[in-house]
Amino acid sequence: MATKDDDPGRTRSFSPTAAEMKRRMKEQTENLTRQTAVHLGKINDFGNRLLGKDDDAMAQLREKVEHKDDFQAKPWRCITNPDRAQETLGPYARLEIVIQAARNLQPRDSWTGVQTLDPCVGVFVDDIKLESPSDNTLVVRATTSPLWQHKMAIDVVCPMSFVRLQVYDDQITTKLEQGFVEFCIGDIPYETSIAGWMELRFQDNLKNDSLKRYSSHCAMREDELGIYSNDVGALVTQASESKIKSNVSSTVTAKELKARKRIGERALLKTRTMMHTCTHSCVRGSGSSSPPGAEHDRGNAGELYVQMRLVKCVNERSSMFALALDPPPAKNYGDYVLQEDAEAGTVRRSLDLQKCMDVVTDMRIRLGEDFLFCLYYYFWYVCAWRSVWISGPVFFFVVLCSYHMYYMTIVWPGIFAFMLFLNSWENLRKNMTRGGWNAMITDDGFKRVAAWKKTGEMFYYLKRIVENDMNGSVSDVAKLRVLASKVARDGYPLVTLDELRKMLKKETGVITFDAKADSGFTAGDKVTVDERHMATVLRAVSATHLEVVYDEHLAVEDEEKLKDARKGAEKDKTELDRSAEEKKRLLGTKKGIPVEVSRVRRRKIVQFWQSWLLPSSMSNIIMDVMVQADTIQNSSLLPLIELLTDIVCWKRRKCIALGICSFCAILCALFVHTELTYEHEMNDEVSKHQSDNKDEVEETVAWMTISLLRNLDNIFYLGVVFACFVFPARWFVSVRSILKIAGRVGSMKRSAPQIWPFFREDAQLQSTFDQLMPQSEWSPFKDIVGQASLPMPDFDKLRQQMAGIKGMAGFKLPDLTHPSNKPTDKTDRPT
């Protein structure tokens, strides 16, 4: 401390007093004590987290937060606030499950020739894993036929929840997913015991969301796909013939079946060892066939024997309130996780960049070129006065609306009918809708781009030729734009398309070409046919024809073209001059379709190693984006756009186009008549009582039409108010909940397991299991929900019983010496 002396420029120092020193020491001690207490608390918290323990206060707080209200005491919450009811109410029912055993499980990857794994089963409810020890089975060591006898119970709040039984391979450092089966609780009848083998799906089928996966599995078993069968159409027909349907959509498409077949083939690749592959090749080479059920004929990831029963926890009246609840949004796993390494001969879960590229290309064609750019060129054709006979009348009638705004009700229906009628001429329609961004890469498309008389349109067209037709990339944009300004004059091209290609190939300083740009097509090449349909080359039949396999099913008109192509190929026998067997291949089989080489273009190819170069963060971002793109691609948006495009372009459903055109013309005529009648009444000096009956009818029609037009804005305004103030209203939420309950009461049919093709009963094995654990022991289910201790049977007693039961020798019980089965502080497993 310092104090001022008499001299203001000087200060003097002195030592603190004893009281001051004591006060400072006390403050430092208190600070040190507080800091020590904080650090000790952090160490204690860390230790508790490390040991899986909570102190009493934290345990009480956790119990208070996680406590759920009794469903039967507050069922009306399902009506007034269904979202919160799903989160805060207790169960209305309980699903009792016994995971008995498994057989023929898919073994882990192995190069030693030993086909085995250490299996265990985990349980997911609405894509959320149940972490309680009582919800996971023990690990059985080194077997593909484990016996668990595991008993558990699942609380059910939402009647439409999905349950997934996931089989793992418990390895030293991690648990690898080997296969799964899932089902909807809403299809299980109450108080009914269901027991049997449930087919396990290959793990790579864990795509999209649970609703799509369950719907696909309800349509057809995995092993019924027939991995080596090519008749996908027959499988689709068989899948659609099921008379008993699930409470969720149960449709299957050829695309899904093909994807499931490819997954099955890849799964075989994962489980075959070098020894199995060599043996398989020798057997095939010798001409012998493997017996049914051999490893290479595997159609699924095994089977799981499960017993289950759905029991209500509340009375009948309260259980009906649960019908208003929906499960949380299903997790979408996407469709871009399979990547095949042809060199290593393995399959890994990674970002499939090739599929991402194909999806982007498909979206660009269907949504961009065939819709958005068509609209752009269509309106620009009219606004730019490309045709005076079209733009002139449209301009006149649009300007006429400025005289009276209600003339728009007369003008716009007439303009729409007029333009729709013009669309019936294909040549005029293509002139109005095709430009540099979407014109076909043909001589006809080249002429239509030149007719726009714009260097920019020609530049984009040349760029598309380089990238999509010649497998190149533009390295000098400015020079390519200069070349685009020279290839057309006065709306006509100066060269043909072939001559233009030759010119572009010479521009090596402007364009960089791929090494395969001039090479022929070989088997396995990714191509597009007619610049619209993605396909893969099956084989080269001749110098002018290829045989391809389309990635997707084509439209009806494209199928007609394929029939014409087959007929044309059949007439071309003399020119091709090939053997009868080669001619049969040319005409197309169940696998291949013949096309001309001139219609085929190469696709952009992404090499396998390129996906490994992407950082994980970038891969995750791309996968999230592609999940949304896949959602749009598989939604009803694109089919709806294609349907509207076909109607407007008079391609298909011409009767609908004619009807719309006629309706708009009649509507325009009605509005014209109304306007003339209205103007006549305004200028007529004759009294109303002198008008005849005919005039009265005309006046009535005119009055009704005008009244409708005058109230259109009122109707629109009422709709906006209803959408803003009624749909979000709390009372309307209750109305929706009541309507949902009424609809589900009348439509829900709990028909499992009849609707489960992946389920098969086994009465003989069930009687065997009943000897090991009778049904009378199911009563303690309600006592094991959420237990930290895992109730287990007496394995020594079970081994003695199994020794005396026929057919149980192939099953193996859990090994308590396995590291995953040893008791821990967090999960005490009784021995």
N, C-alpha and C positions, 0 to 999 in steps of 0.2 A: 504494500500500500504506500501511497505517497500523499503528502500534504503540502500546501503552498506556504512558502515563507513570506516575509515582508517584501522581499524582492520578487516582483512578479515573474522575473525571468529565470528564477532558480527553484528547484524542488529538492526535497530531501526524503529519503526512504527510511523505513523503520521495520522491524520484525513484527509479525502478527502476535497477538496475545495468545495465551493458553486457551482461552475460551474459543477464540477463532480457530485454532488448530483442532480442538476437539470437535467443533461443528463440522469442519471439513472432513475429518476422519470418519465421522458418523455418516455423512452423505456418501462417501466413497464405499463404505461398507454396505450400505443399503443398496446402492447401485450394483455392486458385485453380487450381492445376494439375489437380487431380482434376475440378473443375467444368468446366474448359475441355475436358478429355478427354471428359467425358460429353456436352457440347454438340456437340463435333466428331463424336462417334459418332452422335448423333441426326441431324446434318446429313448425314453420310455415308449413314446408312440411308435418309433421305428421298430423297437423290439416287439411290441405288440403286433404290429403289422407283419413282421418277419415270422413270428410264431403263430400267426393267425388268431390272436387273442384280442379281445376288447375288454376294457375295464367295465365295471358295473354301470357307470353313468352312461358310457357310450352304448352299451348293450340296451339299456332302457330307452335311450333316445332312438336307437335304430328300431327297436320294437314299436315305439310310438309312431314313427314315420311309416313303417312298413305295414302297420296294422290295417286291415280292411274291414269294412262294415259288413254286417250280416246281410246276405242277399234277401232273405225272407222278411227281414225287418224293414228294408227300404227298397222294395221292388220298383216303386214309382220313379226312382231316379233313372231307370232305363227309358222312361217315356220323356221326362223333362230334360234330361241331359245325358244322352246315351254315351257320349265320348268320355265323360268323367265316370260314368257308371262302370264302363269297361275297365277303368284304371283303379277304382276305389272300392268296388264291391267284391265280396267273397264269392266263392264258387256256387253255382246253382246245381252243378252235377259233378260227378267224379268218374274219371275213366280209369278203371282198374286193369292193369296190364301185368301179365306174366311172360317174360321173355325166356322161353324154355331152352331153345337150342338153335343151331344153324347147321347147314350142310352145304358141301360143294362151294365153299367161299372162294372168291377169286384170290389166288395167292399173290404175295408180293413179288416185285421184280427180283430175279435171281439169275446169276451166271454159274451157279454151282450145281444146278440140276435139282435142287431141293425145292419143292413147291409147297410152301407152308406160310404161316403168319401167326402172330399172337393177337387173336381177335378179342374185342370188347365192343359194347354197344353204348352209345350215348343217345339222349332223347332231346329233340327240339320241338318247341311249341311256337308256332307262328314265327319260325326262323330264329327263335331265341333259345339258346342252349340252357337246359336245366343243370345247374351246377351242384346241386345237392348230391352227396355220395349215394343216397338211396335211389337217385335217378340214373345211375350209371352202373353197368354190370362190372363184375370182376374180369380180369384178363386170364384167358386160357392160353397156355404156352404151346406153341409149335403144333398147330392143328388147323384143319379147315372144317372140322365138324365139332364145334364146342358144345358143351352142355352147361347152361348157367343156372336155370331154375330161379331166375331173378324176379322178385315180386315188387311192384311199385304202383303208385297211384298219381294221377295228374288232375289237378284242379281245373275245372272247365267253367269259364265265365261267358265266353262267346260260343254259341252253338255251331258256328261255321269255322271254328279254328282248325288249323292243320297241324298234324303231328308227324314228325319225321324221325324214323329210327335209323340212326347212322352207325354203320359198322366201321370200326377203326382197326388199324394194325398198330399195336403198341410197341414201338421200337425204342431204342435206348434214349434217343434225344427228343423224339417227337412222336405224335400220333398221326399216322397217315390215313386219310379217308379211303376206304376200299369199296363201299357201296351203300345204298340207302333205299328205303321205301317210305312213302308218305301217304297219308289218307286224311280225309275230312271227317271230323267228328260229327258233322251234321248228317252224314249218311249212316251212322251207326244207330240201330234201334236200342231203345231203353230196356234194361233188365233182361238182356239176351246175351248168352254166352257165345262168343265167336272164337273158334280155335282152328288153326291150320297153318300151312306154309304160305308165307308172303314172299313174293319174288323180289329180290334185291336188284336195283338198277345199277348200271355202271356209273361210277362216280362222275364221269365227264358229262353225264346227262343232267347234272346239277346246273341248269341254265335257266334263264328267264325267271319267272316267279313260281310260287308253289301252285297257284291255280292252273297255269298252263302245264306244268309237269304232271300234276294229278289228273288233269283232263286227258292228257296224252296217254298216261298209263292205264286209265280207265277204258280207253278205247282198244288197247291191244297190249298183250304181254310182250316183254322183250324177246323171249325165246320163240315167239310166234312170227317174228319178223323174218326169220330165215335169212341169216347173214349172207348165204350164197345164192339166195333167190333174187330174181330180177323183176318179178311181176309185182311191182309196187301198186299198180292200179287195182289188182285183185285184193291186195291187203287193205287198201282204202275202202273198197266196197265192203269187205268183211267187217272192217271196223265200224262202218256206218250202219250196219244191219242190226246192231244191238237195240232191242226194244225197251230195256230197262235203263233209264238214264240216271245220272247222279244229280244232286241238287245244284251242282255247278256245271258250267258248260263242259261238254265232253265230246269235242270234235277233234278230228285228226286230219291233217293234210299230207299230201305226198311229200312236201318239203320236210315236214317233221319226221316222217318215216325214213326218208333218205338220210337225214342227219343222224337218227338213231342207229341206222344200219352202219353208217361210217364209224360211229362211236364204238359199236360192237367189234368191228374189224380192227380198230386201233387198240381196243382193250386186249385182243388176242396178241397183238404185237408186243404189248407191255409184259405179258406173263410168259411168253415163250422164251426159253433159254436157248443157247446155241445148240445144246444137245437135242432139244425138242425140235428145233428147226431142221437140223440135219436129218433126224429120224423121220420127220414129216415129209421132207423132200425125197428121201429114199423110198418111203412107202408110196408116195405119189408116182415116183419114177417107175416103180415096179408094177404099177397098174392096179394095186390092191386098194381097197377102201377101208377107212377106219370105221369102227363100230359106232352106233349111235351113242351119244353122250360122251364121246371122246373130247379131249381138251380143245381141239381146234374147232369143234362144233359148239362150243360154249355160247349160249345165247343170253346169259345174264351173269350177275356177279354172285350168284348163290341164292339160297333161300333161308328165311328166318321163320322159325316156328313160334307163333305168338298166340297167347290166349288173352282175351279182353272182354270187358263188360262195362257198359255205361250205366251208371246208377245216379238217380236224382237225389240231391241233398235237400230239396225244398218240396213243398206241396205242388200239386198240378197247376193251381192257379198262378202261383208265383213263377213257375217255370216258363209260363207263356210270355212273361215280361222279357225274358232273356232273348226272345226272337227279335227284339228291336236292336240288339247289339251286333256290331260288326267287328271282326278282328282288326288289329293294327294293319296298316298297309304292308303288303308282302314285300320282302326284300327281292330286288331284281339282281340276279347274278350275271346278267348280260349273256351275250352269245359270242364272245370274242376271246375265249380263254384256251382254245385248242390250237396247238402249233406242232407240226410234225417235222422232225429232223430226219430227212431222207438218208443222210450220210451215216448218222449214228444209229438209225433204225429205232428211234424211241419217240415218245410223245411227251411233251412237258406242258404244264399249265402256264401259258404266257399270252401276250397280246398277239392276235392273229392279224398282222398288218395287211396281209393279202385280202382277208375278208373285209377289213375296214375299207380298203381301196375299192373293192367290188361294191360295197354298200354305198359309198360316196358316189361312185359312178352311176349306180342304179338310181339314186336320188336325183343326181344331176340330170339324167335323161328324163325320168318320169315327171319330176316336179319342175325342173328348170327348162329344159329344151322343149318338152311337149306341152307345157302349160304356161309358165310365166313368160317365156320369150315369145310364145305364140300370141299371147294377149298384148305384149308390148308391140310387136310388129303389126298386129291387127289394127290397134288404135293409131299407130304412127302412119300406117298406110292411108287411113281416112283423113287424119289431120294434115298430112303432107300433100294432100291432093294428088296422090299417085294416079287416081282415076277421077276425072271431073264428073263423070256420070254417077259416081257414088258419093263423093264428097259434096258436090253441089246441092243435091236434095237434102242431105243431112244437115248441111250448114243453113239452108233456108229455113227448115222447120225448127231448128234449134234457136235461131234468131227470132223466129216467130213467137217463141215462149216469152221473150222480153216484153211483148205487147200486153199479154195477160199471163201471169205465172201459172194460173190453173190450166193453161193450154198444155202444160207438161203432161197432164194425164191423158191428153189426146196424142201428143207427139211421140212420147217415148214408147208406148206399145206399138205404134206404127213403125217407128224406126227399128225396133227389135224384130218385128215380123219381117220387115224388108231385108235386114242384114242376115237373118236366119235363112231366109229364102235364097239369098245369094250364096250362102255357104254350101248349098247343094251342088254347085259347080266346083268340081275338084280342082281344076286348073286355076280358077280364080281364087279359091280358098288357099292354095299353096302359095300363090303370089302374095297374098295378104298376110300370111303367117310364117313364112320362111325367110330367113336372112342369114347373115354371117355367123350368128351364134348357134343356129339350129338347123340349117339346111343340110340335106343329105350330101355325102361326099360322092356325088355322081355328076355326070355331065349336065343333067337336068338341074341339080342343085346349084352347080356352078353358074348356070345361066340365070337362075333366079337371084343369086347374090349380085351378079353383075347388073341386073335390072334396077337395083337400088341406086346405082350411080354414086356410091359413096366409098371412098378409100378405106374408111374405118371398118365398114362391113366386110370388105374384101380382105383386109388385114386379119380380122378375127377368123375368117374362113380359111385363109392360108395357114394360120397358126393351128387350127384344128386339124388340117390335113397333115401337118408336120407331126403333131403329137399323137393323134388318134389313128392315122392311116399309115404313116411312114416310120413310126417308133423313133422319133427324133425329138430334139429340144431346140428351141430358138436361143441362140447365143447373142445375136445382134438384132434387137427389136427395130432399130431405126432403119437398117438396110432392108429388113423384111417389109416394112411399111412402104419403102420406096418401090420395092418390087410389086407390092400390091397395087400401087397406083398405075402400073404400066400394063397389067395383064388384061384390062378391060377398057373399052372406049365406047362412049355413047350408049351405055346400057347393054353392050354385047361383049362377050369374051373374045379376045383376039387369038386364043389358043384353046385346044381341047384339054380335058382333065389329065389325060396321059402325058401330053406335052408339058403341062404344068408340073407334073411330078418329075419329069426328066430335068426341067429347069431347076427345081428345088434341090435335086440330088447334086447338081453341079455347084450349088451355093454352099460349099463346105466352110466358108468363113462366116456364114450366117447361121447355119444349122449344124448341130452335132447329132450324128445318127448312131443308133445302137448297132452292135455287131451282128445281130440277127435280123436286121432290117430287110436284107435282100435274100435271106435263106428261106427255104421252103418250110411248110408246116410239118411237124412231127407229132407223134402220139404224146398226149399229155399237155400240149400247148394250150394256154388260156386264151380264148378268143371271144369276139362278139360277132354275131350274125346280123346283118342288116343294120348294124350300128345300134341295135336295141336289145338284143337277146344274148345273154352271157352263156357260153358253152365251153366245153373242153373237147379237143380233137381226140377222136378215138383211133382213127387210122387214116392214112392217105390212100384213097381208092385209085385215083388216077391223077394226071397232071391238072385236070380241071375240076375234080370232085373230091370232097372230103367227107368223112363220116364223123359226126360230132354228137355229143351228149349235152343236152340243154340243162343248165343249172336249175331252171324253174319250168313249170308248166306254162305253155304258151296260150294265147287267147284263141278263141274259136276261129277267127279269120286266119291266124297263123297256122293252125292245124290244117285248114283247107289248102293253104299254100304248100304245106309239107306233102299233102296227098298229091297235089299237082306236080311237085318235084319228083315224087316217086314214079308217077306216070311218065314224066319226061325222061327220067333215067331209064325206065323200062323200054321206051321207044328208041333209046340211043344205044341199043345193043351192038349194032354194026360198027359204030364209031369206036366204042370202047374195046370191042373184040376181046372179051375176057372169058374165063372159064365159067361154068355154071355156078360154082361155089362163090366166086368173086362177084358175079352178078347178084347173087342172093344177098351178099353183104352190102352191095351198092344200094339195093332197094330198101335197105334199112331193116333192122331187127328190133327187138325190144330195147336194145342198148343204143343203137346208133341211128342217126337221121342223115340222109345224104344232102349236101348243099354244094353249091358252086364256090370255087375258090374266090371268085370276084366279089362274093357277098361277105367274105370273112375278113375281119380285122383283128390284129393282135391286141391283147389287153395289157395294161400296165402291170408289171410283175414286181412284187416285193420279195427279195431274197430272204431266206430264213435267218441268216446272220444279222440282217439289218435290224431286226426286232431286239436282238441282244445289245445293240449299241445304244438303244434308248435308255435314258435314266428311268428309274422306277417311278419317280414322281411324274414324269412326262407320260409314261405308259398308263398310270392310273388316271390321269386327266383325259387321255384319249379314250380309255375304256369307259369312263363316265359319259363322255360325249357320245360315244357309239351306242351306249345303252339307250340314250334318248333317241338317237337316229333309228335304232332298231325298233323302238316303240312306235315311232312315226311310220316306219316302213310296214310294220305288221298291223297298224291300225286301219280303220275304215276310211281314212282321209284319202289316201292314194287311189283305192278302188272307186271312191265317190268321184274324184276328179276325173279319172279315166272314163267313168260312165257318163258324166256330163260332157266331156270332150267328144265321146262317140256320138252322143245325141246331137250336139251342136254342129258337128262336122258331117252328120248324116252317114256315119260309117256303119253303125248298127242301130237297131231299134228305130228305124226310119218312121215308123208309124207314130212314135212318141214325138219325134221332131216335127212331123206334119201336124200333129194335134196341137203342139205348142204354137207353131206358126199360125194356124187357123184361129186359135183362141185369142192370140194377141191382135190379129187382124179384126176379129169380131168385136173385141173390146174397144179397139180404136174407132171402129164404125159406130158403136153404141155411144161413145163419148162425143163423136162428131154430131150424131143425131141429137143428143142432149143439148149440145151447145147451140145448134141451129134452132131447136125448139125454144130454148131459153131466150135467144136473141129475138125470135119472132114474137114472143109474148111481151118482151120489153118494148117493142116498137109497134105492136098491134093496138089499134084504138078501138077494136071491136070488143064489146062487153063479153064477159064469160058466158052469160046465159045464151048467147047466140052461137056459140061453138057447138059443133056436132059431137057425136059420141066418139068419132075417130080422134078428134082433137083432144078430148078428155083422156083417152088412153095414152096418147103421146105425152100429154102433160104429166100424167101419173108416172110414166116411166122416167121422164126427164127429172121430175121432182125426187124420185127415189135415188136416181143416180147421183144427182147433185148433193143430196143429203149424205150419201155414202162418202163422196169425195170430201165434203166439208168435215166429216167426222173421222177421217183417217188420222189426222194429227192428234185428235183426242184419244183414239185407240192406241196410237203409239205412245202417247204420254202416259196413259194408264198402264201400259205394259212396263214402262220404265219405273214408274212408282211401285208397281207390284214387285218388280225384281229387286228394288232397293230397300223396301220397307216390309215386305211380307216374307220373302224367302229366308232372310236372316233372323226373323223374329223368333223369340223363344216359344211363343205359343204355336207357331207354325212348325217348329221342331217337334213338338208333341204330336201335331197332326201327322207329320211324316212318319214318326215312330209308330203311331197307331195303324196307319196304312201299311207299313212294313210288316207289322205283326199279322194283320189280316191276310196279307198276301202270302206270307210264309206258312201260316196255319193251313191255308187251302192248297198250297203247292208242294210243301216239303214232304217227301216220302223217304223214310229211312229204310232203304232196301239193301244195305250191306248185309252179308258179303256177296249177294247175287250180282251186284253191279261191279264187282271187283274181278276182272279177269286175271289179276296178278295174285289171287288168293285161291288156294286149293286145300280142301279138307283131307285129313288123314285119320280115319276113325281108329285104325289099328294102333298108330303111334299115340293117339290121344288116350286110349285105354292104358297104354304103357305109362304115360306121364301121370295119369290119374293114380296109378299104383305108387308112384314116387311122391306126388303131392296132390292129394284128393281135393276136389272142389270145395269141400267143407272148410278148408283152411283159408278160404278167401275172405272170411269175415274180418280179420285184423287189418284190412287195407286202410281203413280210416285212421289207424293208429300210426302209420308209417309215413304220412305226408309230412315233408319238411324235416324228417329226423336227421340228425347229424350222424348217428350210428346206422350202419347198413345192416339190416337183418339178413342173415344168410342161413341156409340150411346146413345140416350136419353132413359135411362132405364124406366123412368116413362111413357114415351110415348109408349114404347114397351109393358109394362105391360097392358096398356089400350088396345092396339091393340090385344094382345094375348087373352085377356078376350073375345073378340068377334070372335075369329077364332077357328073353331072346330079342335080338336086334339092337341092343344097346351097347354092344362092344365097340362100335365105331365112334362113339361119342367120348369126349374127353372133358373132365371137370376142371374148374379153375385151380391154379397152382398158387397157394398162399405164400410161397417163397418168391414169387415174382415181385420185382421192386414196386410195381404199381399197385400191388395188392397188400403191401405192408402197412400196418397202422401208423398214422401220424398224429401229431397233436391236434391238427385241425379236423381230421376225419378218423376217429377211432373205429377201426374195423374189428369186431369181435372175432376171436379165433375159436 
